[in-house]
């Protein structure tokens, strides 16, 4: 169930295109918070639950995935999100944990809404239905140009690219534009960090934002 009581934990979501360094920065921030004595839970989208991981496999690795229409993609992402919120995120927040999620609702707003050209109204309604009243306290968008995204993905020689990673540069341009628009329109929740800097510099910038926003 979504939150029925005032949570004592905080939800921090990480957003950005493929290759932006979200997973690395999620882990680094989790370690930093743990050093301060905070109880931290990390998760990812799509996934984070048994059901969510099965949905993830359909979305990113199914052999017929390239035939998936944008509406189906949106509904699958939000189905995994609904399960994650009720099974993992909401209970953790109520228990006072700091939850760090590698992607959350803004991914659907950008990837399916803007990059896939779905109408913003239905995307927002479906997102709201999936998450209830569970919103991030902070959303960190790690910004990298599309050329950087594709270059970093090309260097992942040990991984087989999933269907999102196989998208062309025009798709990545739309994704970046969408995230920049979110940062501009939602400054109270969203912080924008330059992801082209070193891992340590990006981590420091994120930490400075988190300290101010959460009064740590």
N, C-alpha and C positions, 0 to 999 in steps of 0.2 A: 504494500500500500504506500502511496505518497505520504509525506509528513503530516501527521495529525497533531503533533506537539512541536513546540519551538525547539529546533535543533541546537545543540551546543557545538557541533562540529561545523566545518566549513568545506564547501565544494569548490575546487579549482579545476577548471577545464583547460586543456591545451588544444589549440587549433592551428592549422596551417596546411599547406600543400604537402604532398608526398616529398620526402627528402628534406623537410625543413628542420628536422631534429627534435620533433615533439617527444618521441619515446625516450631519447637520451635526457632531455631536460626534465621530463616527468620524474625519472629516476633520481636525478641530481637534486631536485627540489624535495623529493620525499626524504632523501638522506639528510638534507639540511634541517628539515622540520623535526626529524627523529632525534637529531643531535640536541634540539631544544627541549626534548622530552615529550613531543607531541606524538600521539598515536595516529599513524598514517595508514591509509589503505589506497593502493593504486589499482586502477582498472583500465580497460580499453574498450573502444567501440569500433566496429560491432564486436561483441563478445562479452567477456567478464562473467558469464554464467554458462552452464552446460548448454542451455537452449540457445543463448546468444552466440556461442562458438559454432554451433551447427548452422545457424543462420549466416554467420561470417563465411563459412566454407561455401555456402551457396552463392553469396554475393561476390566473393573474390576469386574462387577457385573452380567453380562449376564449369564443366567443359562447354556448356551452352550459354555461358554467362554473357557473351557478346551479343546475344539475341535479347537480353533483358531490356524491357522498356523502362523509361524513367519512373513511371508510376509504381511499377513493381519494385524497383530499387528503393524508392522512398519508403514504401510500406514495409519492406524487409528491414531496412535500417531502423525505422521507428519501432518495429515489433521487438527487435533486439534491445532497443533502448528502454522500452516499457518494462521488459523483464529485468533489465539491469537496475533500473530505479527501484523497483519494488522488492527485488530479492537481495540487492547488495547496497546500493547507495543510500536509500532512505534509512534503513536500519543502522548503518554505520554513522550517519550524521546524528541520528538520535542518541547514539551511544557516545557522542562527543569526539568522534574521529575526524581527522582531516582527510577528505577524499580527493584524490588527484585522478582525473579521467583524461586519458589520451583520446580526445574527441568527445563531443556531446552534441547538443541540439543544433549548434551553429554549423556543423558539418552538413546537415540536411538543408539548412537555409542556403548555404553556398553551393554545395555540389549538385543537389537535385533542383533547388529553386533557381539559382542563377546560372550555373554552368550547364544544367540540363534543360533550362528554360521552362520549368514548371511554374505555374502561377503562385505568387507569394502568399495569397490568402489561404488556399488549401494547405500549403506546406506548413504555414504557421499554425493552422488549426490542428493538423495531424500531430505536429510537434507538441503542442500544448496537451493534447489528449494523451500522448505517450508519457510525458514527464509529470503531469499534474502540477503541483506547486513546488517542485524541486528545481530550483534555478541555481546556476553557479554564482558564487559570491564574487569570483574573479574569473575572467576568461583571458588567457594569454594567447595571443596570436603571434606566431613566429613567422615573420615575413621574409620570403626569399623570392627573387625574380624567377620566372618560369624556366629560363635557361639554366639557372642554378639547380632547380629541382631535377630537371632532366639529366644534367651532368652527374649529380649525386646518385641518381637511380642507376645510371649506366655503370657506376663504379661498384654496385652491389653484385659482384660477379658470382657469388655463391647462391644467390636467390633467383628463383624463377619469377619474373614480373607478374603481378596480379592484374586484374582487368582495369583497375584504377591507374596503376603504374604504366599501363600500355597506352594511355590517352596521349593525344598529340599536344603540341605547344599551344595551339589556340584554346584548347580546353583549360590548360593550366593558366593561361592569361585571364580567362573568365573567373577561375577560382581565386586568383590573386586579387582581381578587381572586387570580387564579392567580399573577401575578407577585409580589404582596405575600406570598403563602404561600411561594413559592420563596425570597424574601429572608429570611424568618423561619426556614425550615428548613435553609438552606445558607449560614450566615454566613461560613464559611471561604472560600467561593468567590465569593459574590454580594454586591455592594454596591448599595445603593439610593440614588438621587439624585433630589432634587426637581426635576422638569422644568418646573415653573411659573415658575421664576426666569428671569432674563435668560440669553441664550446664553453670555455671558462668565462669569456666576456658576456656571452648570451646568458649563462647561468647567473652571473652577477647582476645583470640588468633585471632579470626576472625576480631575483631575490629582493632587490631594492623596491620593486613595485609591490611585491607580496608583503614586505614589512610595513609599508605605508598603508596599504589597503586593509590589512588584518591587524594593524597596531601591535606588531610583534616586537 
